[in-house]
């Protein structure tokens, strides 16, 4: 191992650790939402508000986070993100000790109390944290790998740690919360919040001791002529920004609507007579597990297979799977691992469409890294700013699934997947044509 590889090893490990932290914080929102859902008499919309606040933070913090990289560098931005994460978790903790019984406003049939508002504020602050962390780790891993295939390989490796944390966090949270009942409150998860704050504090110390390259700080003071340009000057970057918006919507929409479909006991749903919600949750979780498998495989082959080739293959296969799922009759079923309230883990008979949609996790697993890699190729000094723009577009994970759910309410769950088909067609177009850098005349040094 040469000296440059040795010097890059610790920063690479640090960035992979941060990738895991992103998933860890993000995946706290869903189980916390079940607590508020029960407090507000089963209001699913209110229960998901914490998750929504996490996504909204990207919209507000994406570009400022990219500007932070240019002004103060990767390391200081990561340290600020850690401090913000501790503040967000502590704010959520405050919701367990103050504000209960103090009415803030009424929303339809529900009386919104101060403790819920404090919790949402904490979730929003945590969203700022993960947005900044995402802004740091993607360009840094791409840089440490030297761009190109090797850069994409490191991003996929970091994404593997992200998926691993995303798979393990629900089990960890569930063990601490136990069975959720109408009496469950945020005070029951206080130990978890303090553990999470401790993890952030530990991460803060580790990152502060690691030497991280800061190429963009040295190039921030561009010549006057160079300031005429920005990431928006590059066609492949602009189309990549749209690609990130579409991709996150596709990634979240596939398992999200599948879960609703399997849980719906009416004729519009999958037709599961019992334990539909439990089975739906278990099968949708398999999608995220397959994303871990796909990212692990991509991290092994990305040094030899180009980002463009990977995106073409992933988008094409996903298109075939989703179209087949839409056209597949509900009467054709298959056995898949599921979960029953009484039977525990067992095989469940579900429509074959569910298996086809779950397999899409193997395809979507590689898309974030390859789209990012293609969109920043040849940007030079503009890479950090572009990363902030990409983070802002993560809000697509809240927008496209909402559109899909609106369609499913009108014409059915499977028909709503044509939204996913449209998104995958765009990603295929980007891989074949839109990702080519046609602005090589713009100075980037």
matplotlib code that plots the C-alpha trace (Angstrom):
import matplotlib.pyplot as plt

x = [0.0, 1.5, 1.6, -1.3, -3.6, -2.4, -3.1, -6.6, -7.6, -8.6, -10.7, -12.4, -13.3, -14.5, -16.8, -18.2, -19.0, -20.8, -22.8, -24.0, -24.9, -27.1, -29.2, -29.2, -30.7, -33.2, -34.6, -35.4, -38.4, -40.7, -40.8, -41.1, -44.1, -45.9, -45.8, -47.5, -49.9, -51.2, -51.3, -53.5, -55.9, -54.4, -53.8, -51.4, -50.7, -49.7, -47.6, -45.6, -45.0, -41.6, -40.5, -41.8, -39.9, -36.7, -37.2, -38.2, -35.0, -33.1, -35.1, -33.9, -30.4, -29.2, -27.6, -26.3, -24.6, -22.8, -21.7, -20.4, -18.1, -16.6, -16.2, -15.1, -14.3, -15.4, -14.2, -15.7, -19.0, -19.1, -18.4, -21.1, -23.5, -22.6, -23.3, -26.6, -27.6, -27.0, -29.2, -32.0, -32.0, -32.0, -34.9, -36.8, -36.0, -37.5, -40.8, -41.0, -40.7, -42.4, -45.4, -47.9, -51.4, -50.6, -52.7, -51.0, -53.7, -56.5, -56.1, -59.5, -60.6, -57.2, -55.8, -52.1, -50.2, -46.8, -44.9, -45.7, -44.6, -41.3, -40.8, -41.4, -38.9, -36.3, -37.0, -36.5, -33.2, -32.0, -32.9, -30.4, -27.8, -28.3, -28.4, -25.0, -23.6, -24.9, -23.3, -20.0, -19.7, -20.6, -18.1, -15.4, -15.6, -15.7, -12.6, -10.7, -11.3, -10.0, -13.4, -14.5, -15.1, -13.0, -14.9, -18.2, -16.9, -16.1, -19.6, -21.2, -19.1, -20.2, -23.8, -23.4, -22.8, -25.8, -28.0, -26.6, -27.5, -30.9, -31.5, -30.3, -31.7, -35.4, -34.5, -32.4, -35.2, -37.8, -35.9, -35.7, -39.3, -40.9, -44.6, -46.2, -49.6, -51.8, -50.0, -46.5, -45.0, -41.7, -40.5, -40.3, -37.5, -35.4, -32.6, -32.5, -32.2, -29.3, -27.6, -28.0, -26.6, -23.6, -23.0, -22.9, -20.5, -18.2, -18.4, -17.5, -14.3, -13.3, -13.8, -12.0, -8.9, -8.9, -7.1, -9.4, -8.3, -9.8, -9.4, -12.3, -11.2, -8.0, -10.0, -12.9, -11.3, -11.8, -10.4, -12.9, -13.5, -14.3, -17.0, -19.2, -19.9, -21.6, -22.8, -25.9, -23.7, -23.2, -26.0, -25.2, -25.2, -28.6, -30.1, -28.4, -30.1, -33.5, -32.3, -31.6, -35.1, -36.7, -34.5, -35.2, -39.0, -38.7, -36.6, -39.1, -42.3, -41.8, -41.7, -44.0, -47.0, -46.3, -46.7, -50.0, -51.1, -50.4, -51.9, -55.2, -57.8, -60.4, -60.9, -58.5, -55.6, -53.7, -56.5, -54.7, -57.4, -55.3, -52.1, -51.9, -50.1, -47.6, -46.9, -46.7, -44.1, -42.0, -42.0, -41.3, -38.4, -36.9, -36.7, -34.3, -32.3, -31.9, -30.6, -27.8, -27.1, -27.0, -24.8, -22.4, -22.2, -21.8, -18.9, -17.1, -17.6, -17.6, -13.9, -14.3, -17.9, -18.6, -21.3, -23.1, -23.3, -24.6, -27.3, -28.4, -28.7, -30.3, -33.0, -33.7, -34.2, -36.3, -38.5, -39.2, -39.9, -42.3, -44.2, -44.6, -45.8, -48.4, -49.7, -49.6, -53.0, -53.5, -54.6, -51.1, -49.4, -46.1, -44.8, -42.6, -41.2, -43.6, -44.6, -47.9, -49.0, -49.8, -47.6, -44.4, -42.1, -43.5, -44.2, -47.1, -49.0, -48.9, -49.4, -46.4, -46.4, -45.0, -42.0, -41.3, -41.4, -39.2, -36.6, -36.4, -34.3, -31.4, -31.7, -32.3, -29.5, -26.8, -28.6, -27.7, -23.9, -23.9, -26.1, -24.0, -20.8, -22.0, -23.4, -20.2, -17.8, -15.6, -17.0, -13.7, -14.1, -17.9, -18.3, -19.0, -21.7, -23.3, -23.4, -25.5, -28.0, -28.3, -29.1, -31.9, -33.4, -33.8, -37.1, -38.3, -38.6, -41.6, -43.1, -43.3, -44.6, -47.3, -48.3, -48.3, -50.5, -52.9, -53.2, -53.7, -56.6, -58.3, -57.4, -55.7, -52.3, -50.8, -51.9, -50.0, -46.8, -46.9, -45.4, -42.5, -42.3, -42.1, -39.3, -37.3, -37.6, -36.1, -33.2, -32.6, -32.6, -30.1, -27.8, -27.8, -27.7, -28.2, -25.1, -22.6, -20.5, -21.0, -19.5, -15.9, -14.9, -15.8, -12.7, -12.9, -9.4]
y = [0.0, 3.3, 6.4, 8.1, 5.1, 4.9, 8.6, 8.2, 5.2, 7.0, 9.7, 6.9, 5.0, 8.3, 9.0, 5.5, 5.9, 9.2, 7.4, 5.0, 7.8, 9.4, 6.3, 5.8, 9.3, 9.1, 5.7, 7.0, 9.0, 6.1, 4.2, 7.5, 8.3, 5.2, 6.8, 10.0, 8.1, 6.3, 9.5, 11.1, 8.2, 6.5, 9.5, 8.2, 11.6, 13.1, 10.0, 10.6, 14.3, 13.7, 11.8, 14.6, 17.2, 15.3, 15.5, 19.1, 20.1, 19.0, 21.6, 24.4, 23.2, 21.7, 24.7, 26.3, 23.0, 23.1, 26.7, 25.6, 23.1, 25.9, 28.3, 26.1, 22.7, 19.2, 18.5, 21.6, 21.1, 17.5, 18.7, 21.3, 18.6, 16.4, 19.3, 20.0, 16.3, 16.4, 19.6, 17.9, 14.8, 16.8, 18.8, 15.6, 14.6, 17.8, 16.8, 14.0, 16.3, 19.6, 20.7, 17.9, 19.2, 22.7, 23.3, 25.1, 24.9, 22.7, 20.7, 19.3, 16.9, 16.9, 19.3, 19.8, 20.1, 21.8, 18.5, 17.4, 20.7, 20.4, 16.9, 18.1, 20.9, 18.3, 16.2, 19.2, 20.0, 16.4, 16.8, 19.7, 17.3, 14.5, 16.9, 18.4, 14.9, 13.8, 16.9, 16.0, 12.2, 11.9, 14.4, 13.4, 9.7, 10.6, 12.7, 10.2, 7.6, 10.0, 10.3, 8.0, 4.3, 4.3, 7.3, 5.6, 2.4, 4.2, 5.9, 2.5, 1.1, 4.0, 3.4, -0.2, 1.0, 3.3, 0.4, -1.8, 0.9, 1.3, -2.4, -2.7, 0.5, -0.6, -3.8, -1.8, 0.8, -1.9, -3.7, -0.5, 0.6, -2.8, -3.2, 0.1, 0.7, 3.8, 4.4, 4.5, 8.0, 9.7, 9.3, 5.5, 6.1, 8.5, 6.0, 5.7, 9.4, 9.7, 6.7, 8.5, 11.7, 9.7, 8.2, 11.7, 12.9, 10.0, 10.7, 14.3, 13.3, 10.8, 13.2, 16.0, 13.8, 12.6, 14.5, 15.1, 16.7, 20.1, 20.7, 23.1, 25.6, 26.3, 26.8, 28.8, 32.1, 31.7, 34.1, 36.8, 35.0, 31.7, 33.3, 33.6, 29.9, 27.6, 24.0, 25.2, 25.9, 22.2, 20.5, 17.0, 18.4, 20.1, 16.9, 15.0, 17.2, 16.3, 12.7, 12.8, 14.2, 11.5, 8.7, 9.4, 9.6, 6.2, 4.7, 5.7, 5.2, 1.6, 0.1, 2.8, 2.1, -1.7, -1.5, 0.3, -2.2, -5.3, -3.8, -2.8, -5.5, -4.1, -5.3, -2.5, -4.1, -7.3, -9.3, -10.6, -11.6, -11.4, -9.6, -7.5, -4.6, -6.9, -8.9, -5.7, -4.2, -7.3, -7.7, -4.0, -4.3, -6.9, -4.2, -2.3, -5.5, -6.1, -2.5, -3.5, -6.6, -4.5, -1.8, -4.4, -6.0, -2.6, -1.7, -4.8, -4.2, -0.4, -0.3, -2.2, -1.3, 2.3, 4.4, 4.8, 1.1, 0.4, 3.0, 1.7, -1.8, -0.9, 1.4, -1.1, -4.1, -2.0, -0.9, -4.5, -5.5, -2.6, -2.9, -6.7, -5.9, -3.5, -6.0, -9.1, -10.3, -10.3, -13.9, -15.1, -15.5, -16.5, -17.4, -14.8, -14.5, -12.4, -11.8, -12.6, -11.2, -14.7, -16.9, -14.8, -15.1, -17.5, -17.8, -15.7, -16.0, -12.6, -11.4, -12.1, -8.3, -7.9, -10.0, -8.2, -4.8, -6.0, -7.1, -3.5, -2.9, -4.5, -1.9, 1.3, 0.4, 1.6, 4.6, 7.3, 6.7, 6.4, 9.4, 11.5, 10.3, 11.0, 14.4, 15.8, 14.3, 17.2, 19.8, 20.5, 23.4, 23.4, 19.9, 21.0, 23.5, 20.8, 18.4, 20.9, 21.2, 17.5, 17.3, 19.9, 17.5, 14.7, 16.3, 14.3, 11.4, 13.3, 14.7, 11.8, 9.2, 11.8, 12.0, 8.2, 7.9, 10.5, 8.4, 5.2, 6.7, 7.3, 4.4, 1.8, 0.9, -0.9, 1.8, 4.4, 2.6, 4.3, 7.3, 5.0, 3.9, 7.5, 8.2, 5.1, 6.2, 9.5, 7.8, 5.6, 8.7, 10.3, 7.3, 7.0, 10.7, 13.3, 12.3, 13.3, 16.4, 18.8, 21.8, 20.8, 24.3, 25.7, 26.2, 24.2, 24.5]
z = [0.0, -1.0, 1.2, -0.4, 0.2, 3.8, 4.4, 2.9, 5.0, 8.2, 6.3, 4.3, 7.5, 9.1, 6.1, 6.1, 9.9, 9.1, 6.3, 9.0, 11.3, 8.6, 8.5, 12.2, 12.9, 9.9, 11.0, 14.5, 13.1, 12.2, 15.5, 17.3, 15.0, 16.3, 19.8, 18.6, 16.4, 19.5, 21.5, 18.8, 18.5, 15.5, 13.3, 10.7, 9.2, 12.5, 13.3, 10.1, 10.7, 12.3, 9.2, 7.0, 9.1, 8.4, 4.7, 4.7, 6.4, 3.2, 1.2, 3.5, 4.3, 1.0, -0.6, 2.7, 3.5, 0.2, 0.8, 4.2, 2.6, 0.4, 3.3, 6.3, 4.7, 5.1, 8.7, 10.3, 8.5, 9.8, 13.3, 13.2, 11.9, 15.0, 17.3, 15.5, 15.8, 19.6, 19.8, 17.8, 19.9, 23.1, 21.8, 21.2, 24.7, 26.0, 24.4, 27.0, 30.0, 29.0, 27.1, 27.7, 28.2, 26.9, 23.8, 20.9, 18.2, 16.9, 13.7, 12.6, 15.3, 17.0, 19.7, 19.0, 22.3, 23.0, 23.5, 20.0, 18.5, 20.5, 19.1, 15.5, 16.1, 17.3, 14.2, 12.0, 13.6, 13.2, 9.5, 9.3, 10.8, 8.4, 5.4, 6.4, 6.9, 3.5, 1.9, 3.4, 2.8, -0.8, -2.4, 0.1, -0.7, -4.4, -3.9, -1.8, -4.5, -7.2, -8.9, -11.8, -11.1, -7.9, -6.5, -7.2, -5.5, -2.3, -2.4, -2.8, 0.1, 2.3, 1.2, 2.4, 5.9, 5.5, 4.6, 7.4, 9.9, 8.3, 8.6, 12.2, 13.7, 13.7, 15.6, 18.1, 18.6, 18.9, 21.6, 23.7, 23.1, 23.5, 22.6, 21.7, 23.4, 23.8, 27.1, 25.4, 25.6, 24.6, 28.2, 27.5, 24.9, 26.9, 27.2, 23.4, 23.0, 25.4, 23.7, 20.4, 21.8, 23.2, 19.8, 18.3, 21.0, 20.3, 16.6, 17.2, 19.1, 16.4, 13.5, 15.3, 15.6, 11.9, 9.3, 6.3, 2.9, 2.2, -1.5, -2.0, 0.7, -1.2, -4.4, -2.9, -3.9, -7.6, -10.2, -11.4, -14.7, -12.9, -10.8, -13.9, -13.5, -11.0, -10.9, -12.8, -15.8, -16.5, -18.3, -16.9, -13.4, -13.8, -15.2, -12.4, -9.8, -11.3, -11.3, -7.6, -6.9, -9.0, -7.6, -3.9, -4.8, -6.5, -3.7, -1.0, -3.1, -4.1, -0.6, 0.9, -1.4, -1.2, 2.5, 2.2, -0.5, 1.6, 4.8, 3.1, 4.0, 1.4, -2.1, -3.3, -1.3, -1.6, -0.1, 3.0, 5.5, 8.7, 9.8, 6.7, 8.4, 10.0, 6.8, 4.8, 7.2, 7.2, 3.4, 2.8, 5.1, 2.8, 0.2, 2.4, 3.1, -0.6, -0.9, 1.5, -0.7, -3.9, -2.4, -1.2, -4.6, -6.3, -4.0, -5.3, -9.0, -9.3, -9.7, -13.0, -14.2, -15.1, -13.3, -16.6, -17.2, -13.7, -14.0, -17.4, -16.1, -12.8, -14.4, -17.1, -14.8, -12.4, -15.3, -16.2, -12.6, -12.0, -15.3, -14.6, -11.1, -12.5, -15.0, -12.8, -11.7, -7.9, -8.0, -8.8, -5.4, -4.0, -0.5, 1.1, 4.6, 6.7, 10.2, 12.0, 15.4, 16.6, 14.4, 14.5, 11.5, 8.9, 5.2, 3.9, 0.6, -1.1, -4.7, -7.0, -7.6, -4.1, -4.8, -8.0, -6.3, -3.4, -5.9, -7.1, -4.0, -5.7, -8.5, -6.5, -4.1, -6.6, -8.0, -5.5, -5.8, -9.6, -10.2, -7.9, -9.5, -13.0, -12.1, -10.5, -13.0, -14.3, -11.9, -10.0, -7.7, -8.1, -6.6, -3.1, -4.1, -6.3, -3.4, -1.4, -4.4, -4.5, -0.8, -1.3, -3.9, -1.4, -0.7, -3.7, -1.2, 0.3, -2.9, -5.4, -2.8, -2.0, -5.7, -5.9, -2.9, -4.3, -7.5, -5.5, -3.7, -7.0, -9.3, -7.2, -5.7, -8.7, -11.1, -9.0, -9.9, -13.3, -11.5, -10.6, -14.3, -15.4, -12.9, -14.0, -17.7, -16.8, -15.0, -18.0, -20.2, -17.9, -18.0, -21.8, -22.8, -20.0, -18.0, -20.7, -19.8, -22.8, -21.0, -20.9, -22.0, -18.5, -16.3, -13.1, -11.6]

ax = plt.figure().add_subplot(projection="3d")
ax.plot(x, y, z, "-o")
ax.set_aspect("equal")
plt.show()
